[in-house]
Amino acid sequence: MDSIIAIDGPAGSGKSTVARLVAKKLSFTYVDTGAMYRALTLKAIREGINLQDENELANLAKRTALDVTNDKNGNIKVLLDNEDVAGFIRTPELTAKVHYLAGVGRVRKKMVKSQRKIGQRGRCVFEGRDITTVVFPESKYKFYIDASLKERTNRRYKELIETGEINPEDKTLDEIETDIRVRDSKDKTRDIAPLRRAEDAIYIDTTDMAIEEVINEVCSYIK
Ligand code: DC
């Protein structure tokens, strides 16, 4: 497990950026597990599946192939039945629906299996909500990346504008903060694999840190 770096943390904590840049620095593969839950949600929406029907969702997970790879430039490819869907999985509408799939035990079981299979390739930075607690609890390098709610709100707002997911007039900071609060609560209180800080994970509060500082701190632990 020396070649797996496991990172968890709440929405907007900056963990995706940290994971991506640490992977780049170390020439590891960046595996965004949230993107896998998002891709499956995309398929459910495309097929018009009832998101409240756990059997349908479990069946969907069973008959779907999910993979994550990186291209030459380190950009992530999210393969849903071999189609790269990375460009379709970040809309606010889809984001608001991922919790249906993320809350189903049989869906998570399939995800964990796919993620461990990807991990067998070695030299990966995994990032998500249950990576340090469920997927790779035995990994030598485990981190919990956090930041204050206010800072996470500001970062999320900036990211949404930068990626063109919203226009400045679409949402206020208060609305974004509410979205984050709702997601935090769903992630932390679900019955199966809730987001929590593993006791042996290194905790990094990035509220007042520049991204380079966080990258350097994470990398300082990697031997
Ligand atoms: O990291 P993200 O915002 O792209 O994740 C989208 C959703 O997927 C998030 O609200 C919770 C869920 N998720 C999860 O339950 N387990 C993971 N390992 C990763 C994401």
py3Dmol code that shows the C-alpha trace and the ligand (Angstrom):
import py3Dmol

protein = """\
ATOM      1  CA  MET A   1       0.000   0.000   0.000  1.00  0.00           C
ATOM      2  CA  ASP A   2       3.034   2.291  -0.148  1.00  0.00           C
ATOM      3  CA  SER A   3       2.053   3.468  -3.600  1.00  0.00           C
ATOM      4  CA  ILE A   4      -1.441   4.677  -2.652  1.00  0.00           C
ATOM      5  CA  ILE A   5      -1.991   8.141  -1.225  1.00  0.00           C
ATOM      6  CA  ALA A   6      -5.469   8.409   0.314  1.00  0.00           C
ATOM      7  CA  ILE A   7      -7.159  11.778   0.796  1.00  0.00           C
ATOM      8  CA  ASP A   8     -10.577  12.556   2.273  1.00  0.00           C
ATOM      9  CA  GLY A   9     -12.300  15.780   3.201  1.00  0.00           C
ATOM     10  CA  PRO A  10     -15.517  17.770   2.841  1.00  0.00           C
ATOM     11  CA  ALA A  11     -16.802  19.563  -0.274  1.00  0.00           C
ATOM     12  CA  GLY A  12     -14.832  22.669  -1.140  1.00  0.00           C
ATOM     13  CA  SER A  13     -11.887  21.809   1.124  1.00  0.00           C
ATOM     14  CA  GLY A  14      -9.518  21.976  -1.821  1.00  0.00           C
ATOM     15  CA  LYS A  15      -8.733  18.272  -1.625  1.00  0.00           C
ATOM     16  CA  SER A  16      -9.284  17.750  -5.385  1.00  0.00           C
ATOM     17  CA  THR A  17      -6.745  20.431  -6.274  1.00  0.00           C
ATOM     18  CA  VAL A  18      -4.324  19.071  -3.690  1.00  0.00           C
ATOM     19  CA  ALA A  19      -4.749  15.489  -4.924  1.00  0.00           C
ATOM     20  CA  ARG A  20      -4.340  16.502  -8.575  1.00  0.00           C
ATOM     21  CA  LEU A  21      -1.204  18.568  -7.960  1.00  0.00           C
ATOM     22  CA  VAL A  22       0.405  16.032  -5.612  1.00  0.00           C
ATOM     23  CA  ALA A  23      -0.204  13.356  -8.264  1.00  0.00           C
ATOM     24  CA  LYS A  24       1.364  15.571 -10.906  1.00  0.00           C
ATOM     25  CA  LYS A  25       4.390  16.311  -8.748  1.00  0.00           C
ATOM     26  CA  LEU A  26       5.004  12.635  -7.982  1.00  0.00           C
ATOM     27  CA  SER A  27       3.968  11.306 -11.421  1.00  0.00           C
ATOM     28  CA  PHE A  28       1.134   9.344  -9.829  1.00  0.00           C
ATOM     29  CA  THR A  29      -2.353   8.840 -11.325  1.00  0.00           C
ATOM     30  CA  TYR A  30      -4.995  11.153  -9.878  1.00  0.00           C
ATOM     31  CA  VAL A  31      -8.187   9.249  -9.066  1.00  0.00           C
ATOM     32  CA  ASP A  32     -11.181  11.455  -8.271  1.00  0.00           C
ATOM     33  CA  THR A  33     -13.679   9.004  -6.766  1.00  0.00           C
ATOM     34  CA  GLY A  34     -16.407  11.668  -6.572  1.00  0.00           C
ATOM     35  CA  ALA A  35     -16.239  11.706 -10.369  1.00  0.00           C
ATOM     36  CA  MET A  36     -17.104   7.988 -10.365  1.00  0.00           C
ATOM     37  CA  TYR A  37     -20.251   8.614  -8.284  1.00  0.00           C
ATOM     38  CA  ARG A  38     -21.042  11.530 -10.575  1.00  0.00           C
ATOM     39  CA  ALA A  39     -20.587   9.432 -13.733  1.00  0.00           C
ATOM     40  CA  LEU A  40     -22.962   6.766 -12.448  1.00  0.00           C
ATOM     41  CA  THR A  41     -25.473   9.484 -11.576  1.00  0.00           C
ATOM     42  CA  LEU A  42     -25.171  10.766 -15.157  1.00  0.00           C
ATOM     43  CA  LYS A  43     -26.054   7.315 -16.485  1.00  0.00           C
ATOM     44  CA  ALA A  44     -29.017   7.067 -14.103  1.00  0.00           C
ATOM     45  CA  ILE A  45     -30.316  10.448 -15.328  1.00  0.00           C
ATOM     46  CA  ARG A  46     -29.754   9.536 -18.976  1.00  0.00           C
ATOM     47  CA  GLU A  47     -31.695   6.293 -18.507  1.00  0.00           C
ATOM     48  CA  GLY A  48     -34.470   8.002 -16.555  1.00  0.00           C
ATOM     49  CA  ILE A  49     -33.969   5.705 -13.579  1.00  0.00           C
ATOM     50  CA  ASN A  50     -35.970   6.379 -10.421  1.00  0.00           C
ATOM     51  CA  LEU A  51     -33.274   7.722  -8.097  1.00  0.00           C
ATOM     52  CA  GLN A  52     -35.222   6.634  -5.051  1.00  0.00           C
ATOM     53  CA  ASP A  53     -35.353   2.983  -6.104  1.00  0.00           C
ATOM     54  CA  GLU A  54     -32.385   1.299  -4.425  1.00  0.00           C
ATOM     55  CA  ASN A  55     -32.785  -1.931  -6.406  1.00  0.00           C
ATOM     56  CA  GLU A  56     -32.635  -0.078  -9.701  1.00  0.00           C
ATOM     57  CA  LEU A  57     -29.575   1.872  -8.550  1.00  0.00           C
ATOM     58  CA  ALA A  58     -27.824  -1.290  -7.369  1.00  0.00           C
ATOM     59  CA  ASN A  59     -28.612  -2.968 -10.681  1.00  0.00           C
ATOM     60  CA  LEU A  60     -27.297   0.058 -12.558  1.00  0.00           C
ATOM     61  CA  ALA A  61     -24.004  -0.086 -10.643  1.00  0.00           C
ATOM     62  CA  LYS A  62     -23.699  -3.800 -11.348  1.00  0.00           C
ATOM     63  CA  ARG A  63     -24.048  -3.443 -15.110  1.00  0.00           C
ATOM     64  CA  THR A  64     -21.794  -0.383 -15.463  1.00  0.00           C
ATOM     65  CA  ALA A  65     -18.054  -0.263 -16.098  1.00  0.00           C
ATOM     66  CA  LEU A  66     -16.298   2.682 -14.447  1.00  0.00           C
ATOM     67  CA  ASP A  67     -12.663   3.621 -14.728  1.00  0.00           C
ATOM     68  CA  VAL A  68     -10.489   6.661 -14.135  1.00  0.00           C
ATOM     69  CA  THR A  69      -7.269   7.361 -16.021  1.00  0.00           C
ATOM     70  CA  ASN A  70      -5.160  10.434 -16.771  1.00  0.00           C
ATOM     71  CA  ASP A  71      -4.045  11.680 -20.169  1.00  0.00           C
ATOM     72  CA  LYS A  72      -0.462  12.731 -20.967  1.00  0.00           C
ATOM     73  CA  ASN A  73      -1.029  16.169 -19.419  1.00  0.00           C
ATOM     74  CA  GLY A  74      -2.414  14.776 -16.182  1.00  0.00           C
ATOM     75  CA  ASN A  75      -6.013  15.658 -17.057  1.00  0.00           C
ATOM     76  CA  ILE A  76      -8.508  13.210 -15.665  1.00  0.00           C
ATOM     77  CA  LYS A  77     -10.527  10.889 -17.882  1.00  0.00           C
ATOM     78  CA  VAL A  78     -13.689   9.476 -16.334  1.00  0.00           C
ATOM     79  CA  LEU A  79     -14.729   6.430 -18.308  1.00  0.00           C
ATOM     80  CA  LEU A  80     -18.380   5.462 -18.099  1.00  0.00           C
ATOM     81  CA  ASP A  81     -18.736   2.245 -20.126  1.00  0.00           C
ATOM     82  CA  ASN A  82     -15.628   3.454 -22.005  1.00  0.00           C
ATOM     83  CA  GLU A  83     -17.072   6.913 -22.814  1.00  0.00           C
ATOM     84  CA  ASP A  84     -15.099   9.828 -21.332  1.00  0.00           C
ATOM     85  CA  VAL A  85     -17.778  11.815 -19.481  1.00  0.00           C
ATOM     86  CA  ALA A  86     -15.465  14.186 -17.545  1.00  0.00           C
ATOM     87  CA  GLY A  87     -17.053  17.173 -19.287  1.00  0.00           C
ATOM     88  CA  PHE A  88     -20.641  16.292 -18.342  1.00  0.00           C
ATOM     89  CA  ILE A  89     -20.583  15.546 -14.632  1.00  0.00           C
ATOM     90  CA  ARG A  90     -20.173  18.909 -12.916  1.00  0.00           C
ATOM     91  CA  THR A  91     -23.507  20.632 -13.481  1.00  0.00           C
ATOM     92  CA  PRO A  92     -25.268  21.879 -10.316  1.00  0.00           C
ATOM     93  CA  GLU A  93     -28.323  19.743 -11.238  1.00  0.00           C
ATOM     94  CA  LEU A  94     -26.251  16.569 -11.302  1.00  0.00           C
ATOM     95  CA  THR A  95     -24.296  17.541  -8.158  1.00  0.00           C
ATOM     96  CA  ALA A  96     -27.580  17.826  -6.268  1.00  0.00           C
ATOM     97  CA  LYS A  97     -28.509  14.229  -7.225  1.00  0.00           C
ATOM     98  CA  VAL A  98     -25.282  12.310  -6.482  1.00  0.00           C
ATOM     99  CA  HIS A  99     -26.328  11.656  -2.880  1.00  0.00           C
ATOM    100  CA  TYR A 100     -29.025   9.208  -4.023  1.00  0.00           C
ATOM    101  CA  LEU A 101     -26.396   6.818  -5.387  1.00  0.00           C
ATOM    102  CA  ALA A 102     -23.807   7.611  -2.718  1.00  0.00           C
ATOM    103  CA  GLY A 103     -26.302   6.540  -0.049  1.00  0.00           C
ATOM    104  CA  VAL A 104     -26.904   3.017  -1.383  1.00  0.00           C
ATOM    105  CA  GLY A 105     -24.735   0.296   0.185  1.00  0.00           C
ATOM    106  CA  ARG A 106     -24.730  -1.980  -2.869  1.00  0.00           C
ATOM    107  CA  VAL A 107     -23.658   0.914  -5.099  1.00  0.00           C
ATOM    108  CA  ARG A 108     -20.821   1.784  -2.720  1.00  0.00           C
ATOM    109  CA  LYS A 109     -19.712  -1.834  -2.583  1.00  0.00           C
ATOM    110  CA  LYS A 110     -19.337  -1.923  -6.359  1.00  0.00           C
ATOM    111  CA  MET A 111     -17.499   1.440  -6.303  1.00  0.00           C
ATOM    112  CA  VAL A 112     -15.054   0.251  -3.657  1.00  0.00           C
ATOM    113  CA  LYS A 113     -14.353  -2.853  -5.741  1.00  0.00           C
ATOM    114  CA  SER A 114     -13.676  -0.771  -8.876  1.00  0.00           C
ATOM    115  CA  GLN A 115     -11.496   1.640  -6.896  1.00  0.00           C
ATOM    116  CA  ARG A 116      -9.381  -1.136  -5.365  1.00  0.00           C
ATOM    117  CA  LYS A 117      -8.923  -2.593  -8.843  1.00  0.00           C
ATOM    118  CA  ILE A 118      -7.673   0.780 -10.111  1.00  0.00           C
ATOM    119  CA  GLY A 119      -5.385   0.958  -7.058  1.00  0.00           C
ATOM    120  CA  GLN A 120      -3.743  -2.332  -8.045  1.00  0.00           C
ATOM    121  CA  ARG A 121      -2.087  -0.461 -10.922  1.00  0.00           C
ATOM    122  CA  GLY A 122      -0.086   1.349  -8.224  1.00  0.00           C
ATOM    123  CA  ARG A 123       1.165   4.936  -7.842  1.00  0.00           C
ATOM    124  CA  CYS A 124      -2.241   6.557  -7.383  1.00  0.00           C
ATOM    125  CA  VAL A 125      -3.557   9.508  -5.396  1.00  0.00           C
ATOM    126  CA  PHE A 126      -7.159   8.693  -4.439  1.00  0.00           C
ATOM    127  CA  GLU A 127      -9.456  11.425  -3.232  1.00  0.00           C
ATOM    128  CA  GLY A 128     -13.013  11.197  -1.877  1.00  0.00           C
ATOM    129  CA  ARG A 129     -15.041  10.727   1.299  1.00  0.00           C
ATOM    130  CA  ASP A 130     -14.323   7.127   2.358  1.00  0.00           C
ATOM    131  CA  ILE A 131     -10.862   6.528   0.948  1.00  0.00           C
ATOM    132  CA  THR A 132      -8.982   6.589   4.276  1.00  0.00           C
ATOM    133  CA  THR A 133     -11.741   4.786   6.193  1.00  0.00           C
ATOM    134  CA  VAL A 134     -13.129   2.157   3.794  1.00  0.00           C
ATOM    135  CA  VAL A 135     -11.367   1.886   0.427  1.00  0.00           C
ATOM    136  CA  PHE A 136      -7.708   1.983   1.517  1.00  0.00           C
ATOM    137  CA  PRO A 137      -7.672   2.159   5.341  1.00  0.00           C
ATOM    138  CA  GLU A 138      -4.374   0.245   5.333  1.00  0.00           C
ATOM    139  CA  SER A 139      -2.648   2.812   3.115  1.00  0.00           C
ATOM    140  CA  LYS A 140       0.563   4.210   4.598  1.00  0.00           C
ATOM    141  CA  TYR A 141      -0.321   7.771   3.544  1.00  0.00           C
ATOM    142  CA  LYS A 142      -3.688   9.053   4.729  1.00  0.00           C
ATOM    143  CA  PHE A 143      -4.776  12.677   4.876  1.00  0.00           C
ATOM    144  CA  TYR A 144      -7.886  14.566   5.909  1.00  0.00           C
ATOM    145  CA  ILE A 145      -8.000  17.956   4.188  1.00  0.00           C
ATOM    146  CA  ASP A 146     -10.263  20.528   5.794  1.00  0.00           C
ATOM    147  CA  ALA A 147     -11.030  24.270   5.796  1.00  0.00           C
ATOM    148  CA  SER A 148     -13.537  26.544   7.509  1.00  0.00           C
ATOM    149  CA  LEU A 149     -17.057  26.701   6.068  1.00  0.00           C
ATOM    150  CA  LYS A 150     -16.524  30.335   5.049  1.00  0.00           C
ATOM    151  CA  GLU A 151     -13.307  29.551   3.202  1.00  0.00           C
ATOM    152  CA  ARG A 152     -14.832  26.505   1.512  1.00  0.00           C
ATOM    153  CA  THR A 153     -17.759  28.641   0.389  1.00  0.00           C
ATOM    154  CA  ASN A 154     -15.437  31.258  -1.115  1.00  0.00           C
ATOM    155  CA  ARG A 155     -13.343  28.628  -2.877  1.00  0.00           C
ATOM    156  CA  ARG A 156     -16.398  26.855  -4.255  1.00  0.00           C
ATOM    157  CA  TYR A 157     -17.832  30.138  -5.544  1.00  0.00           C
ATOM    158  CA  LYS A 158     -14.579  30.998  -7.307  1.00  0.00           C
ATOM    159  CA  GLU A 159     -14.369  27.515  -8.803  1.00  0.00           C
ATOM    160  CA  LEU A 160     -17.966  27.604 -10.086  1.00  0.00           C
ATOM    161  CA  ILE A 161     -17.338  30.941 -11.784  1.00  0.00           C
ATOM    162  CA  GLU A 162     -13.967  29.887 -13.193  1.00  0.00           C
ATOM    163  CA  THR A 163     -15.295  26.653 -14.652  1.00  0.00           C
ATOM    164  CA  GLY A 164     -18.315  28.456 -16.090  1.00  0.00           C
ATOM    165  CA  GLU A 165     -20.728  26.235 -14.127  1.00  0.00           C
ATOM    166  CA  ILE A 166     -22.547  29.366 -12.969  1.00  0.00           C
ATOM    167  CA  ASN A 167     -22.587  33.069 -13.823  1.00  0.00           C
ATOM    168  CA  PRO A 168     -21.975  35.543 -10.959  1.00  0.00           C
ATOM    169  CA  GLU A 169     -25.654  36.550 -10.975  1.00  0.00           C
ATOM    170  CA  ASP A 170     -26.909  32.945 -10.723  1.00  0.00           C
ATOM    171  CA  LYS A 171     -26.075  32.365  -7.056  1.00  0.00           C
ATOM    172  CA  THR A 172     -25.158  34.353  -3.962  1.00  0.00           C
ATOM    173  CA  LEU A 173     -22.439  33.340  -1.521  1.00  0.00           C
ATOM    174  CA  ASP A 174     -25.174  32.556   1.015  1.00  0.00           C
ATOM    175  CA  GLU A 175     -26.787  30.118  -1.401  1.00  0.00           C
ATOM    176  CA  ILE A 176     -23.463  28.399  -2.061  1.00  0.00           C
ATOM    177  CA  GLU A 177     -22.865  28.151   1.693  1.00  0.00           C
ATOM    178  CA  THR A 178     -26.260  26.515   2.102  1.00  0.00           C
ATOM    179  CA  ASP A 179     -25.449  24.025  -0.706  1.00  0.00           C
ATOM    180  CA  ILE A 180     -22.203  23.121   1.061  1.00  0.00           C
ATOM    181  CA  ARG A 181     -23.914  22.765   4.456  1.00  0.00           C
ATOM    182  CA  VAL A 182     -26.512  20.432   2.923  1.00  0.00           C
ATOM    183  CA  ARG A 183     -23.830  18.335   1.220  1.00  0.00           C
ATOM    184  CA  ASP A 184     -21.729  18.200   4.425  1.00  0.00           C
ATOM    185  CA  SER A 185     -24.696  16.997   6.363  1.00  0.00           C
ATOM    186  CA  LYS A 186     -25.594  14.315   3.788  1.00  0.00           C
ATOM    187  CA  ASP A 187     -21.951  13.150   3.532  1.00  0.00           C
ATOM    188  CA  LYS A 188     -21.401  13.036   7.289  1.00  0.00           C
ATOM    189  CA  THR A 189     -24.689  11.527   8.442  1.00  0.00           C
ATOM    190  CA  ARG A 190     -25.404   8.804   5.896  1.00  0.00           C
ATOM    191  CA  ASP A 191     -25.598   5.284   7.356  1.00  0.00           C
ATOM    192  CA  ILE A 192     -22.991   3.735   5.091  1.00  0.00           C
ATOM    193  CA  ALA A 193     -19.407   4.989   4.870  1.00  0.00           C
ATOM    194  CA  PRO A 194     -20.075   8.519   6.136  1.00  0.00           C
ATOM    195  CA  LEU A 195     -17.339  11.115   5.784  1.00  0.00           C
ATOM    196  CA  ARG A 196     -15.264  11.064   8.962  1.00  0.00           C
ATOM    197  CA  ARG A 197     -11.742  11.771   9.948  1.00  0.00           C
ATOM    198  CA  ALA A 198      -9.798   8.519  10.350  1.00  0.00           C
ATOM    199  CA  GLU A 199      -7.864   8.538  13.628  1.00  0.00           C
ATOM    200  CA  ASP A 200      -4.586   7.799  11.903  1.00  0.00           C
ATOM    201  CA  ALA A 201      -5.061  10.271   9.032  1.00  0.00           C
ATOM    202  CA  ILE A 202      -2.927  13.404   9.020  1.00  0.00           C
ATOM    203  CA  TYR A 203      -5.234  16.393   9.502  1.00  0.00           C
ATOM    204  CA  ILE A 204      -4.467  19.522   7.488  1.00  0.00           C
ATOM    205  CA  ASP A 205      -6.521  22.670   7.997  1.00  0.00           C
ATOM    206  CA  THR A 206      -5.948  24.604   4.779  1.00  0.00           C
ATOM    207  CA  THR A 207      -8.026  27.674   5.710  1.00  0.00           C
ATOM    208  CA  ASP A 208      -5.036  30.006   5.841  1.00  0.00           C
ATOM    209  CA  MET A 209      -2.680  28.047   3.636  1.00  0.00           C
ATOM    210  CA  ALA A 210      -1.672  28.667   0.027  1.00  0.00           C
ATOM    211  CA  ILE A 211      -2.079  25.657  -2.227  1.00  0.00           C
ATOM    212  CA  GLU A 212       1.717  25.262  -2.644  1.00  0.00           C
ATOM    213  CA  GLU A 213       2.087  25.024   1.135  1.00  0.00           C
ATOM    214  CA  VAL A 214      -0.491  22.246   1.298  1.00  0.00           C
ATOM    215  CA  ILE A 215       1.195  20.342  -1.552  1.00  0.00           C
ATOM    216  CA  ASN A 216       4.569  20.658   0.155  1.00  0.00           C
ATOM    217  CA  GLU A 217       3.168  19.517   3.484  1.00  0.00           C
ATOM    218  CA  VAL A 218       1.517  16.440   1.948  1.00  0.00           C
ATOM    219  CA  CYS A 219       4.649  15.585  -0.044  1.00  0.00           C
ATOM    220  CA  SER A 220       6.855  15.976   3.041  1.00  0.00           C
ATOM    221  CA  TYR A 221       5.268  12.816   4.468  1.00  0.00           C
ATOM    222  CA  ILE A 222       5.767  10.714   1.329  1.00  0.00           C
ATOM    223  CA  LYS A 223       8.925   8.624   1.500  1.00  0.00           C
TER     224      LYS A 223
END
"""
ligand_1 = """\
20
DC
O -15.998 15.141 -4.464
P -17.282 15.421 -5.232
O -17.972 16.681 -4.811
O -17.070 15.351 -6.707
O -18.261 14.212 -4.862
C -19.567 14.148 -5.321
C -20.431 13.395 -4.327
O -20.062 12.004 -4.341
C -20.292 13.840 -2.875
O -21.337 14.700 -2.482
C -20.362 12.570 -2.077
C -20.088 11.471 -3.032
N -18.833 10.745 -2.777
C -18.874 9.697 -1.900
O -19.924 9.431 -1.312
N -17.765 8.942 -1.707
C -16.605 9.233 -2.331
N -15.519 8.462 -2.122
C -16.555 10.336 -3.217
C -17.683 11.092 -3.404
"""
view = py3Dmol.view(width=600, height=400)
view.addModel(protein, "pdb")
view.setStyle({"model": 0}, {"cartoon": {"style": "trace"}})
view.addModel(ligand_1, "xyz")
view.setStyle({"model": 1}, {"stick": {}})
view.zoomTo()
view.show()
